[in-house]
Amino acid sequence: MSQPRTDAALPCADGDFYAFEGLLAEKERDRLHEVREWLAREVAPIAVDHWNRAEFPHHLIPKLAELDVVSPVRRQGHSNLLAGLLHAEFTRADASIATFMGVHDGLFTGSIELLASDEQKAAWLPSIYSLEEIGAFGLTEPLGGSDVAGGTRTTARREGDSWVINGAKRWIGNATFSDWVIVFARDEADNQVKGFLVDTSLPGYSATKIENKIALRTVQNADITLEDVRVPAEFKLAHANSFRDTNRVLKVTRLAVAWQAVGAQLAAFDIARAYAVEREQFGRPIASFQLVQDQLVTMLGNAVSSMGMMVRLAQLEDAGLARDEQSALAKAVTTSRMRETVAIGRSLLGGNGIVSDYGMAKVFSDAEAIYSYEGTHEINTLVTGRAITGISAIV
Protein backbone atom coordinates (compact mmCIF):
# COMPACT_ATOMS: atom_id res chain seq x y z
CA MET A 1 0.00 0.00 0.00
CA SER A 2 1.38 3.40 -0.96
CA GLN A 3 2.01 5.94 1.79
CA PRO A 4 -0.02 9.19 1.85
CA ARG A 5 1.78 12.27 0.57
CA THR A 6 2.49 14.80 3.28
CA ASP A 7 4.79 17.29 1.54
CA ALA A 8 4.09 21.00 2.02
CA ALA A 9 4.39 21.57 -1.73
CA LEU A 10 0.91 20.23 -2.37
CA PRO A 11 -1.13 22.78 -4.41
CA CYS A 12 -3.71 23.20 -1.64
CA ALA A 13 -1.20 23.62 1.17
CA ASP A 14 -1.77 27.37 1.42
CA GLY A 15 -5.53 27.30 0.80
CA ASP A 16 -5.40 29.32 -2.45
CA PHE A 17 -6.46 26.30 -4.47
CA TYR A 18 -7.51 28.33 -7.53
CA ALA A 19 -4.52 30.70 -7.40
CA PHE A 20 -6.53 33.90 -6.92
CA GLU A 21 -3.34 35.72 -5.93
CA GLY A 22 -2.28 35.36 -9.54
CA LEU A 23 -4.86 38.02 -10.45
CA LEU A 24 -2.73 40.65 -8.71
CA ALA A 25 -0.16 42.71 -10.55
CA GLU A 26 3.40 41.62 -9.79
CA LYS A 27 4.09 44.56 -7.46
CA GLU A 28 0.92 43.87 -5.52
CA ARG A 29 1.82 40.18 -5.22
CA ASP A 30 5.21 41.18 -3.86
CA ARG A 31 3.50 43.47 -1.36
CA LEU A 32 1.14 40.69 -0.25
CA HIS A 33 4.07 38.32 0.28
CA GLU A 34 5.96 40.99 2.23
CA VAL A 35 3.04 41.51 4.59
CA ARG A 36 2.45 37.77 4.91
CA GLU A 37 6.07 37.21 5.92
CA TRP A 38 5.88 40.07 8.44
CA LEU A 39 2.74 38.61 10.00
CA ALA A 40 4.34 35.18 10.25
CA ARG A 41 7.35 36.70 11.95
CA GLU A 42 5.82 39.34 14.22
CA VAL A 43 2.18 38.42 14.89
CA ALA A 44 1.52 34.70 14.61
CA PRO A 45 4.09 33.65 17.27
CA ILE A 46 2.58 35.90 19.97
CA ALA A 47 -1.10 35.80 19.02
CA VAL A 48 -2.29 32.99 21.29
CA ASP A 49 -0.41 34.28 24.34
CA HIS A 50 -1.89 37.78 24.07
CA TRP A 51 -5.33 36.30 23.37
CA ASN A 52 -5.09 34.15 26.49
CA ARG A 53 -4.15 37.17 28.60
CA ALA A 54 -6.60 39.53 26.83
CA GLU A 55 -3.78 42.04 26.42
CA PHE A 56 -3.05 44.14 23.36
CA PRO A 57 0.54 43.96 21.99
CA HIS A 58 1.22 47.70 21.93
CA HIS A 59 4.81 47.08 20.81
CA LEU A 60 3.43 46.12 17.39
CA ILE A 61 2.07 49.60 16.62
CA PRO A 62 5.45 51.17 15.68
CA LYS A 63 6.20 48.07 13.60
CA LEU A 64 2.84 48.34 11.86
CA ALA A 65 3.69 51.98 11.15
CA GLU A 66 6.93 50.86 9.46
CA LEU A 67 5.01 48.26 7.47
CA ASP A 68 2.84 51.14 6.16
CA VAL A 69 -0.45 49.34 5.58
CA VAL A 70 -3.02 52.03 6.43
CA SER A 71 -5.33 53.06 3.56
CA PRO A 72 -3.90 50.87 0.77
CA VAL A 73 -6.56 51.93 -1.75
CA ARG A 74 -7.25 55.64 -1.27
CA ARG A 75 -3.78 56.70 -0.12
CA GLN A 76 -1.48 54.20 -1.82
CA GLY A 77 -3.48 53.54 -4.98
CA HIS A 78 -3.61 49.76 -4.64
CA SER A 79 -6.50 47.64 -5.86
CA ASN A 80 -9.40 46.61 -3.67
CA LEU A 81 -8.34 43.03 -4.40
CA LEU A 82 -4.97 43.58 -2.74
CA ALA A 83 -6.62 45.40 0.17
CA GLY A 84 -9.00 42.49 0.68
CA LEU A 85 -6.31 39.83 0.47
CA LEU A 86 -4.22 41.81 2.97
CA HIS A 87 -7.13 41.90 5.39
CA ALA A 88 -7.60 38.16 4.97
CA GLU A 89 -3.90 37.64 5.70
CA PHE A 90 -4.08 39.73 8.86
CA THR A 91 -7.03 37.63 10.03
CA ARG A 92 -5.24 34.43 9.10
CA ALA A 93 -2.42 35.44 11.46
CA ASP A 94 -4.66 36.85 14.20
CA ALA A 95 -8.27 38.03 13.98
CA SER A 96 -7.69 40.45 16.86
CA ILE A 97 -4.89 42.34 15.11
CA ALA A 98 -6.98 42.29 11.93
CA THR A 99 -9.84 43.85 13.91
CA PHE A 100 -7.53 46.49 15.37
CA MET A 101 -6.57 47.42 11.80
CA GLY A 102 -10.18 47.20 10.65
CA VAL A 103 -11.23 49.68 13.32
CA HIS A 104 -8.34 52.12 12.92
CA ASP A 105 -8.02 51.88 9.16
CA GLY A 106 -11.42 50.87 7.83
CA LEU A 107 -13.90 52.44 10.23
CA PHE A 108 -12.00 55.37 11.75
CA THR A 109 -9.70 56.41 8.90
CA GLY A 110 -12.37 55.52 6.35
CA SER A 111 -14.86 57.83 8.06
CA ILE A 112 -12.46 60.74 7.74
CA GLU A 113 -11.51 59.91 4.16
CA LEU A 114 -15.16 59.68 3.12
CA LEU A 115 -16.90 62.24 5.33
CA ALA A 116 -14.40 64.97 6.27
CA SER A 117 -13.73 68.17 4.31
CA ASP A 118 -10.47 68.59 2.42
CA GLU A 119 -9.22 70.93 5.14
CA GLN A 120 -10.09 68.44 7.87
CA LYS A 121 -8.41 65.59 6.01
CA ALA A 122 -5.25 67.63 5.50
CA ALA A 123 -5.11 68.42 9.22
CA TRP A 124 -6.01 65.00 10.63
CA LEU A 125 -4.91 62.24 8.30
CA PRO A 126 -1.09 62.44 8.32
CA SER A 127 -0.73 61.37 11.97
CA ILE A 128 -3.50 58.81 11.52
CA TYR A 129 -1.88 57.24 8.47
CA SER A 130 1.42 57.00 10.35
CA LEU A 131 -0.25 55.42 13.42
CA GLU A 132 1.14 58.21 15.60
CA GLU A 133 -2.46 58.66 16.70
CA ILE A 134 -4.89 55.78 17.04
CA GLY A 135 -8.60 55.98 16.34
CA ALA A 136 -11.84 54.25 17.27
CA PHE A 137 -15.37 54.25 15.84
CA GLY A 138 -18.39 54.87 18.05
CA LEU A 139 -21.69 53.81 16.51
CA THR A 140 -23.12 50.81 18.42
CA GLU A 141 -24.87 51.64 21.69
CA PRO A 142 -25.82 49.65 24.80
CA LEU A 143 -29.45 49.54 23.66
CA GLY A 144 -28.86 49.93 19.93
CA GLY A 145 -27.19 47.55 17.50
CA SER A 146 -29.04 46.45 14.38
CA ASP A 147 -31.58 49.27 14.82
CA VAL A 148 -29.04 52.04 15.40
CA ALA A 149 -29.85 53.68 12.03
CA GLY A 150 -33.19 54.87 13.35
CA GLY A 151 -32.57 54.50 17.04
CA THR A 152 -29.40 56.40 17.88
CA ARG A 153 -29.82 57.60 21.44
CA THR A 154 -26.58 59.58 21.78
CA THR A 155 -27.38 63.25 21.21
CA ALA A 156 -25.52 66.32 20.00
CA ARG A 157 -26.59 69.89 20.63
CA ARG A 158 -25.00 72.95 19.03
CA GLU A 159 -24.05 75.63 21.54
CA GLY A 160 -22.12 78.54 20.04
CA ASP A 161 -18.83 77.31 18.63
CA SER A 162 -19.16 73.85 20.21
CA TRP A 163 -21.27 70.71 20.07
CA VAL A 164 -22.32 69.16 23.37
CA ILE A 165 -22.56 65.37 23.19
CA ASN A 166 -24.34 63.10 25.66
CA GLY A 167 -24.84 59.36 25.50
CA ALA A 168 -23.17 55.98 25.56
CA LYS A 169 -21.51 53.63 23.09
CA ARG A 170 -20.68 49.94 23.44
CA TRP A 171 -18.28 47.42 21.86
CA ILE A 172 -15.94 50.18 20.70
CA GLY A 173 -12.69 48.55 19.63
CA ASN A 174 -9.38 50.31 20.48
CA ALA A 175 -11.27 52.73 22.72
CA THR A 176 -9.33 52.03 25.93
CA PHE A 177 -6.17 53.53 24.42
CA SER A 178 -7.24 55.49 21.32
CA ASP A 179 -6.42 59.18 20.90
CA TRP A 180 -9.61 59.87 18.96
CA VAL A 181 -13.00 58.32 18.42
CA ILE A 182 -15.55 59.06 15.73
CA VAL A 183 -18.86 59.46 17.56
CA PHE A 184 -22.17 59.38 15.75
CA ALA A 185 -24.91 61.29 17.54
CA ARG A 186 -28.42 62.50 16.75
CA ASP A 187 -28.63 66.27 16.32
CA GLU A 188 -31.36 67.54 18.62
CA ALA A 189 -32.18 70.31 16.14
CA ASP A 190 -33.02 68.24 13.05
CA ASN A 191 -33.01 64.63 14.37
CA GLN A 192 -30.30 63.62 11.88
CA VAL A 193 -27.32 61.42 12.79
CA LYS A 194 -24.06 63.37 12.47
CA GLY A 195 -20.43 62.46 12.99
CA PHE A 196 -17.84 64.07 15.26
CA LEU A 197 -14.13 63.55 15.83
CA VAL A 198 -13.84 63.41 19.61
CA ASP A 199 -10.60 63.83 21.53
CA THR A 200 -10.60 61.08 24.15
CA SER A 201 -8.91 63.38 26.67
CA LEU A 202 -11.88 65.78 26.76
CA PRO A 203 -13.72 66.24 30.09
CA GLY A 204 -16.82 64.05 30.34
CA TYR A 205 -15.43 61.27 28.14
CA SER A 206 -14.65 57.88 29.67
CA ALA A 207 -13.97 54.38 28.33
CA THR A 208 -14.17 51.16 30.35
CA LYS A 209 -12.80 47.88 29.03
CA ILE A 210 -15.33 45.09 28.45
CA GLU A 211 -14.12 42.00 30.28
CA ASN A 212 -14.76 38.25 30.05
CA LYS A 213 -15.09 37.97 26.28
CA ILE A 214 -14.82 34.59 24.56
CA ALA A 215 -13.80 36.08 21.19
CA LEU A 216 -11.26 38.64 19.97
CA ARG A 217 -9.88 38.76 23.49
CA THR A 218 -6.85 40.78 22.40
CA VAL A 219 -9.07 43.58 21.08
CA GLN A 220 -9.67 46.24 23.71
CA ASN A 221 -13.41 46.78 23.36
CA ALA A 222 -14.92 49.40 25.64
CA ASP A 223 -18.09 50.91 26.97
CA ILE A 224 -17.93 54.66 26.34
CA THR A 225 -19.86 57.31 28.20
CA LEU A 226 -20.12 60.94 27.11
CA GLU A 227 -21.42 63.44 29.64
CA ASP A 228 -21.66 67.00 28.33
CA VAL A 229 -18.55 66.47 26.17
CA ARG A 230 -17.84 69.74 24.38
CA VAL A 231 -16.45 69.23 20.89
CA PRO A 232 -15.26 72.30 18.93
CA ALA A 233 -17.45 72.93 15.90
CA GLU A 234 -14.57 72.37 13.49
CA PHE A 235 -14.41 68.74 14.65
CA LYS A 236 -17.84 67.91 13.26
CA LEU A 237 -17.24 65.83 10.11
CA ALA A 238 -18.28 68.15 7.29
CA HIS A 239 -20.08 65.52 5.22
CA ALA A 240 -21.54 63.35 8.01
CA ASN A 241 -25.05 64.79 8.12
CA SER A 242 -27.35 61.76 8.07
CA PHE A 243 -27.19 58.01 8.59
CA ARG A 244 -27.07 57.66 4.83
CA ASP A 245 -23.61 59.23 5.03
CA THR A 246 -22.61 56.86 7.81
CA ASN A 247 -23.68 53.93 5.66
CA ARG A 248 -21.10 54.92 3.03
CA VAL A 249 -18.44 53.88 5.52
CA LEU A 250 -20.23 50.70 6.57
CA LYS A 251 -20.60 49.50 2.98
CA VAL A 252 -16.81 49.41 2.64
CA THR A 253 -16.06 47.95 6.05
CA ARG A 254 -18.67 45.23 5.56
CA LEU A 255 -16.48 44.04 2.69
CA ALA A 256 -13.49 43.97 5.01
CA VAL A 257 -15.34 41.77 7.49
CA ALA A 258 -16.29 39.37 4.70
CA TRP A 259 -12.57 39.18 3.87
CA GLN A 260 -11.97 38.44 7.54
CA ALA A 261 -14.27 35.45 7.15
CA VAL A 262 -12.02 34.26 4.33
CA GLY A 263 -8.93 34.73 6.48
CA ALA A 264 -10.45 32.85 9.42
CA GLN A 265 -11.22 29.92 7.15
CA LEU A 266 -7.69 29.90 5.78
CA ALA A 267 -6.36 29.93 9.35
CA ALA A 268 -8.60 27.00 10.31
CA PHE A 269 -7.55 25.08 7.19
CA ASP A 270 -3.86 25.76 7.88
CA ILE A 271 -4.15 24.37 11.40
CA ALA A 272 -6.36 21.41 10.48
CA ARG A 273 -4.26 20.30 7.52
CA ALA A 274 -0.99 20.51 9.47
CA TYR A 275 -2.55 18.61 12.37
CA ALA A 276 -4.01 15.93 10.11
CA VAL A 277 -0.71 15.10 8.41
CA GLU A 278 1.22 15.08 11.70
CA ARG A 279 -1.22 13.49 14.14
CA GLU A 280 -1.09 9.68 14.14
CA GLN A 281 -3.84 7.33 15.25
CA PHE A 282 -4.03 3.59 14.62
CA GLY A 283 -0.43 3.71 13.45
CA ARG A 284 -0.76 6.27 10.64
CA PRO A 285 -1.52 9.97 10.06
CA ILE A 286 -5.20 10.77 10.44
CA ALA A 287 -4.98 12.51 7.04
CA SER A 288 -4.92 9.01 5.54
CA PHE A 289 -8.51 8.36 6.64
CA GLN A 290 -11.34 9.08 4.23
CA LEU A 291 -13.55 10.92 6.70
CA VAL A 292 -10.72 13.27 7.67
CA GLN A 293 -9.97 14.02 4.02
CA ASP A 294 -13.66 14.75 3.50
CA GLN A 295 -13.54 17.25 6.36
CA LEU A 296 -10.43 18.95 4.99
CA VAL A 297 -11.92 19.19 1.51
CA THR A 298 -15.15 20.69 2.90
CA MET A 299 -13.09 23.29 4.77
CA LEU A 300 -11.07 24.06 1.65
CA GLY A 301 -14.19 24.26 -0.53
CA ASN A 302 -15.83 26.73 1.85
CA ALA A 303 -12.70 28.89 1.97
CA VAL A 304 -12.15 28.86 -1.78
CA SER A 305 -15.79 29.58 -2.64
CA SER A 306 -15.81 32.45 -0.14
CA MET A 307 -12.59 33.80 -1.59
CA GLY A 308 -13.97 33.57 -5.13
CA MET A 309 -17.03 35.58 -4.10
CA MET A 310 -14.83 38.23 -2.52
CA VAL A 311 -12.41 38.41 -5.45
CA ARG A 312 -15.29 39.16 -7.81
CA LEU A 313 -16.73 41.73 -5.42
CA ALA A 314 -13.31 43.41 -5.16
CA GLN A 315 -13.22 43.61 -8.94
CA LEU A 316 -16.65 45.24 -8.96
CA GLU A 317 -15.48 47.67 -6.27
CA ASP A 318 -12.42 48.57 -8.36
CA ALA A 319 -14.74 49.22 -11.31
CA GLY A 320 -17.07 51.37 -9.18
CA LEU A 321 -19.95 48.93 -9.72
CA ALA A 322 -20.34 47.28 -6.30
CA ARG A 323 -23.69 47.77 -4.56
CA ASP A 324 -24.66 47.77 -0.88
CA GLU A 325 -26.70 44.60 -1.21
CA GLN A 326 -23.73 42.79 -2.73
CA SER A 327 -21.64 43.65 0.31
CA ALA A 328 -24.49 42.47 2.55
CA LEU A 329 -24.79 39.15 0.72
CA ALA A 330 -21.03 38.63 0.86
CA LYS A 331 -20.90 39.24 4.59
CA ALA A 332 -23.84 36.92 5.24
CA VAL A 333 -22.60 34.07 3.06
CA THR A 334 -18.89 34.11 3.88
CA THR A 335 -19.47 34.27 7.62
CA SER A 336 -21.92 31.37 7.44
CA ARG A 337 -19.36 29.29 5.55
CA MET A 338 -16.76 30.39 8.07
CA ARG A 339 -18.86 29.14 10.96
CA GLU A 340 -19.10 25.70 9.37
CA THR A 341 -15.41 25.65 8.48
CA VAL A 342 -14.11 26.49 11.95
CA ALA A 343 -16.54 24.04 13.54
CA ILE A 344 -15.22 21.23 11.34
CA GLY A 345 -11.67 22.27 12.16
CA ARG A 346 -12.37 22.26 15.88
CA SER A 347 -13.91 18.81 15.61
CA LEU A 348 -11.03 17.46 13.55
CA LEU A 349 -8.60 18.29 16.36
CA GLY A 350 -10.71 16.39 18.88
CA GLY A 351 -9.91 17.31 22.46
CA ASN A 352 -6.97 19.39 21.32
CA GLY A 353 -9.46 21.61 19.53
CA ILE A 354 -10.80 23.07 22.75
CA VAL A 355 -7.50 24.36 24.16
CA SER A 356 -5.90 27.48 22.76
CA ASP A 357 -2.43 25.85 22.65
CA TYR A 358 -3.19 24.36 19.24
CA GLY A 359 -4.63 27.58 17.81
CA MET A 360 -7.91 26.15 16.57
CA ALA A 361 -9.89 27.04 19.71
CA LYS A 362 -8.87 30.68 19.23
CA VAL A 363 -9.88 30.69 15.56
CA PHE A 364 -13.15 28.95 16.44
CA SER A 365 -13.99 31.49 19.15
CA ASP A 366 -12.94 34.56 17.18
CA ALA A 367 -15.19 33.50 14.31
CA GLU A 368 -18.23 34.11 16.50
CA ALA A 369 -17.41 37.81 16.75
CA ILE A 370 -16.78 38.07 13.00
CA TYR A 371 -20.15 36.41 12.40
CA SER A 372 -21.90 39.04 14.53
CA TYR A 373 -20.31 42.42 13.91
CA GLU A 374 -20.64 44.80 10.97
CA GLY A 375 -24.25 43.76 10.53
CA THR A 376 -25.60 40.46 11.83
CA HIS A 377 -26.27 37.58 9.46
CA GLU A 378 -30.00 38.22 9.76
CA ILE A 379 -29.80 41.94 8.96
CA ASN A 380 -27.50 41.39 5.97
CA THR A 381 -29.87 38.69 4.72
CA LEU A 382 -32.79 41.11 4.94
CA VAL A 383 -30.85 43.85 3.15
CA THR A 384 -30.23 41.40 0.32
CA GLY A 385 -33.82 40.18 0.41
CA ARG A 386 -35.08 43.73 0.04
CA ALA A 387 -32.89 44.19 -3.04
CA ILE A 388 -34.16 41.08 -4.81
CA THR A 389 -37.87 41.50 -3.97
CA GLY A 390 -38.30 45.24 -3.71
CA ILE A 391 -40.04 44.64 -0.37
CA SER A 392 -38.49 45.48 2.98
CA ALA A 393 -38.86 42.94 5.79
CA ILE A 394 -36.99 45.21 8.21
CA VAL A 395 -39.37 46.99 10.58
C-alpha positions in Angstrom: 0.0 0.0 0.0 1.4 3.4 -1.0 2.0 5.9 1.8 0.0 9.2 1.9 1.8 12.3 0.6 2.5 14.8 3.3 4.8 17.3 1.5 4.1 21.0 2.0 4.4 21.6 -1.7 0.9 20.2 -2.4 -1.1 22.8 -4.4 -3.7 23.2 -1.6 -1.2 23.6 1.2 -1.8 27.4 1.4 -5.5 27.3 0.8 -5.4 29.3 -2.4 -6.5 26.3 -4.5 -7.5 28.3 -7.5 -4.5 30.7 -7.4 -6.5 33.9 -6.9 -3.3 35.7 -5.9 -2.3 35.4 -9.5 -4.9 38.0 -10.4 -2.7 40.7 -8.7 -0.2 42.7 -10.6 3.4 41.6 -9.8 4.1 44.6 -7.5 0.9 43.9 -5.5 1.8 40.2 -5.2 5.2 41.2 -3.9 3.5 43.5 -1.4 1.1 40.7 -0.2 4.1 38.3 0.3 6.0 41.0 2.2 3.0 41.5 4.6 2.5 37.8 4.9 6.1 37.2 5.9 5.9 40.1 8.4 2.7 38.6 10.0 4.3 35.2 10.2 7.4 36.7 12.0 5.8 39.3 14.2 2.2 38.4 14.9 1.5 34.7 14.6 4.1 33.6 17.3 2.6 35.9 20.0 -1.1 35.8 19.0 -2.3 33.0 21.3 -0.4 34.3 24.3 -1.9 37.8 24.1 -5.3 36.3 23.4 -5.1 34.1 26.5 -4.2 37.2 28.6 -6.6 39.5 26.8 -3.8 42.0 26.4 -3.0 44.1 23.4 0.5 44.0 22.0 1.2 47.7 21.9 4.8 47.1 20.8 3.4 46.1 17.4 2.1 49.6 16.6 5.5 51.2 15.7 6.2 48.1 13.6 2.8 48.3 11.9 3.7 52.0 11.2 6.9 50.9 9.5 5.0 48.3 7.5 2.8 51.1 6.2 -0.5 49.3 5.6 -3.0 52.0 6.4 -5.3 53.1 3.6 -3.9 50.9 0.8 -6.6 51.9 -1.8 -7.2 55.6 -1.3 -3.8 56.7 -0.1 -1.5 54.2 -1.8 -3.5 53.5 -5.0 -3.6 49.8 -4.6 -6.5 47.6 -5.9 -9.4 46.6 -3.7 -8.3 43.0 -4.4 -5.0 43.6 -2.7 -6.6 45.4 0.2 -9.0 42.5 0.7 -6.3 39.8 0.5 -4.2 41.8 3.0 -7.1 41.9 5.4 -7.6 38.2 5.0 -3.9 37.6 5.7 -4.1 39.7 8.9 -7.0 37.6 10.0 -5.2 34.4 9.1 -2.4 35.4 11.5 -4.7 36.9 14.2 -8.3 38.0 14.0 -7.7 40.4 16.9 -4.9 42.3 15.1 -7.0 42.3 11.9 -9.8 43.8 13.9 -7.5 46.5 15.4 -6.6 47.4 11.8 -10.2 47.2 10.6 -11.2 49.7 13.3 -8.3 52.1 12.9 -8.0 51.9 9.2 -11.4 50.9 7.8 -13.9 52.4 10.2 -12.0 55.4 11.8 -9.7 56.4 8.9 -12.4 55.5 6.3 -14.9 57.8 8.1 -12.5 60.7 7.7 -11.5 59.9 4.2 -15.2 59.7 3.1 -16.9 62.2 5.3 -14.4 65.0 6.3 -13.7 68.2 4.3 -10.5 68.6 2.4 -9.2 70.9 5.1 -10.1 68.4 7.9 -8.4 65.6 6.0 -5.3 67.6 5.5 -5.1 68.4 9.2 -6.0 65.0 10.6 -4.9 62.2 8.3 -1.1 62.4 8.3 -0.7 61.4 12.0 -3.5 58.8 11.5 -1.9 57.2 8.5 1.4 57.0 10.3 -0.3 55.4 13.4 1.1 58.2 15.6 -2.5 58.7 16.7 -4.9 55.8 17.0 -8.6 56.0 16.3 -11.8 54.2 17.3 -15.4 54.2 15.8 -18.4 54.9 18.1 -21.7 53.8 16.5 -23.1 50.8 18.4 -24.9 51.6 21.7 -25.8 49.7 24.8 -29.5 49.5 23.7 -28.9 49.9 19.9 -27.2 47.5 17.5 -29.0 46.5 14.4 -31.6 49.3 14.8 -29.0 52.0 15.4 -29.8 53.7 12.0 -33.2 54.9 13.3 -32.6 54.5 17.0 -29.4 56.4 17.9 -29.8 57.6 21.4 -26.6 59.6 21.8 -27.4 63.2 21.2 -25.5 66.3 20.0 -26.6 69.9 20.6 -25.0 72.9 19.0 -24.0 75.6 21.5 -22.1 78.5 20.0 -18.8 77.3 18.6 -19.2 73.8 20.2 -21.3 70.7 20.1 -22.3 69.2 23.4 -22.6 65.4 23.2 -24.3 63.1 25.7 -24.8 59.4 25.5 -23.2 56.0 25.6 -21.5 53.6 23.1 -20.7 49.9 23.4 -18.3 47.4 21.9 -15.9 50.2 20.7 -12.7 48.6 19.6 -9.4 50.3 20.5 -11.3 52.7 22.7 -9.3 52.0 25.9 -6.2 53.5 24.4 -7.2 55.5 21.3 -6.4 59.2 20.9 -9.6 59.9 19.0 -13.0 58.3 18.4 -15.5 59.1 15.7 -18.9 59.5 17.6 -22.2 59.4 15.7 -24.9 61.3 17.5 -28.4 62.5 16.8 -28.6 66.3 16.3 -31.4 67.5 18.6 -32.2 70.3 16.1 -33.0 68.2 13.1 -33.0 64.6 14.4 -30.3 63.6 11.9 -27.3 61.4 12.8 -24.1 63.4 12.5 -20.4 62.5 13.0 -17.8 64.1 15.3 -14.1 63.5 15.8 -13.8 63.4 19.6 -10.6 63.8 21.5 -10.6 61.1 24.1 -8.9 63.4 26.7 -11.9 65.8 26.8 -13.7 66.2 30.1 -16.8 64.1 30.3 -15.4 61.3 28.1 -14.6 57.9 29.7 -14.0 54.4 28.3 -14.2 51.2 30.4 -12.8 47.9 29.0 -15.3 45.1 28.5 -14.1 42.0 30.3 -14.8 38.2 30.1 -15.1 38.0 26.3 -14.8 34.6 24.6 -13.8 36.1 21.2 -11.3 38.6 20.0 -9.9 38.8 23.5 -6.9 40.8 22.4 -9.1 43.6 21.1 -9.7 46.2 23.7 -13.4 46.8 23.4 -14.9 49.4 25.6 -18.1 50.9 27.0 -17.9 54.7 26.3 -19.9 57.3 28.2 -20.1 60.9 27.1 -21.4 63.4 29.6 -21.7 67.0 28.3 -18.6 66.5 26.2 -17.8 69.7 24.4 -16.4 69.2 20.9 -15.3 72.3 18.9 -17.5 72.9 15.9 -14.6 72.4 13.5 -14.4 68.7 14.7 -17.8 67.9 13.3 -17.2 65.8 10.1 -18.3 68.2 7.3 -20.1 65.5 5.2 -21.5 63.4 8.0 -25.1 64.8 8.1 -27.3 61.8 8.1 -27.2 58.0 8.6 -27.1 57.7 4.8 -23.6 59.2 5.0 -22.6 56.9 7.8 -23.7 53.9 5.7 -21.1 54.9 3.0 -18.4 53.9 5.5 -20.2 50.7 6.6 -20.6 49.5 3.0 -16.8 49.4 2.6 -16.1 48.0 6.0 -18.7 45.2 5.6 -16.5 44.0 2.7 -13.5 44.0 5.0 -15.3 41.8 7.5 -16.3 39.4 4.7 -12.6 39.2 3.9 -12.0 38.4 7.5 -14.3 35.4 7.1 -12.0 34.3 4.3 -8.9 34.7 6.5 -10.5 32.9 9.4 -11.2 29.9 7.2 -7.7 29.9 5.8 -6.4 29.9 9.4 -8.6 27.0 10.3 -7.5 25.1 7.2 -3.9 25.8 7.9 -4.1 24.4 11.4 -6.4 21.4 10.5 -4.3 20.3 7.5 -1.0 20.5 9.5 -2.5 18.6 12.4 -4.0 15.9 10.1 -0.7 15.1 8.4 1.2 15.1 11.7 -1.2 13.5 14.1 -1.1 9.7 14.1 -3.8 7.3 15.2 -4.0 3.6 14.6 -0.4 3.7 13.5 -0.8 6.3 10.6 -1.5 10.0 10.1 -5.2 10.8 10.4 -5.0 12.5 7.0 -4.9 9.0 5.5 -8.5 8.4 6.6 -11.3 9.1 4.2 -13.6 10.9 6.7 -10.7 13.3 7.7 -10.0 14.0 4.0 -13.7 14.7 3.5 -13.5 17.3 6.4 -10.4 19.0 5.0 -11.9 19.2 1.5 -15.1 20.7 2.9 -13.1 23.3 4.8 -11.1 24.1 1.6 -14.2 24.3 -0.5 -15.8 26.7 1.9 -12.7 28.9 2.0 -12.1 28.9 -1.8 -15.8 29.6 -2.6 -15.8 32.4 -0.1 -12.6 33.8 -1.6 -14.0 33.6 -5.1 -17.0 35.6 -4.1 -14.8 38.2 -2.5 -12.4 38.4 -5.4 -15.3 39.2 -7.8 -16.7 41.7 -5.4 -13.3 43.4 -5.2 -13.2 43.6 -8.9 -16.7 45.2 -9.0 -15.5 47.7 -6.3 -12.4 48.6 -8.4 -14.7 49.2 -11.3 -17.1 51.4 -9.2 -20.0 48.9 -9.7 -20.3 47.3 -6.3 -23.7 47.8 -4.6 -24.7 47.8 -0.9 -26.7 44.6 -1.2 -23.7 42.8 -2.7 -21.6 43.7 0.3 -24.5 42.5 2.5 -24.8 39.1 0.7 -21.0 38.6 0.9 -20.9 39.2 4.6 -23.8 36.9 5.2 -22.6 34.1 3.1 -18.9 34.1 3.9 -19.5 34.3 7.6 -21.9 31.4 7.4 -19.4 29.3 5.5 -16.8 30.4 8.1 -18.9 29.1 11.0 -19.1 25.7 9.4 -15.4 25.6 8.5 -14.1 26.5 11.9 -16.5 24.0 13.5 -15.2 21.2 11.3 -11.7 22.3 12.2 -12.4 22.3 15.9 -13.9 18.8 15.6 -11.0 17.5 13.5 -8.6 18.3 16.4 -10.7 16.4 18.9 -9.9 17.3 22.5 -7.0 19.4 21.3 -9.5 21.6 19.5 -10.8 23.1 22.8 -7.5 24.4 24.2 -5.9 27.5 22.8 -2.4 25.9 22.6 -3.2 24.4 19.2 -4.6 27.6 17.8 -7.9 26.2 16.6 -9.9 27.0 19.7 -8.9 30.7 19.2 -9.9 30.7 15.6 -13.2 29.0 16.4 -14.0 31.5 19.2 -12.9 34.6 17.2 -15.2 33.5 14.3 -18.2 34.1 16.5 -17.4 37.8 16.8 -16.8 38.1 13.0 -20.2 36.4 12.4 -21.9 39.0 14.5 -20.3 42.4 13.9 -20.6 44.8 11.0 -24.3 43.8 10.5 -25.6 40.5 11.8 -26.3 37.6 9.5 -30.0 38.2 9.8 -29.8 41.9 9.0 -27.5 41.4 6.0 -29.9 38.7 4.7 -32.8 41.1 4.9 -30.9 43.8 3.2 -30.2 41.4 0.3 -33.8 40.2 0.4 -35.1 43.7 0.0 -32.9 44.2 -3.0 -34.2 41.1 -4.8 -37.9 41.5 -4.0 -38.3 45.2 -3.7 -40.0 44.6 -0.4 -38.5 45.5 3.0 -38.9 42.9 5.8 -37.0 45.2 8.2 -39.4 47.0 10.6 
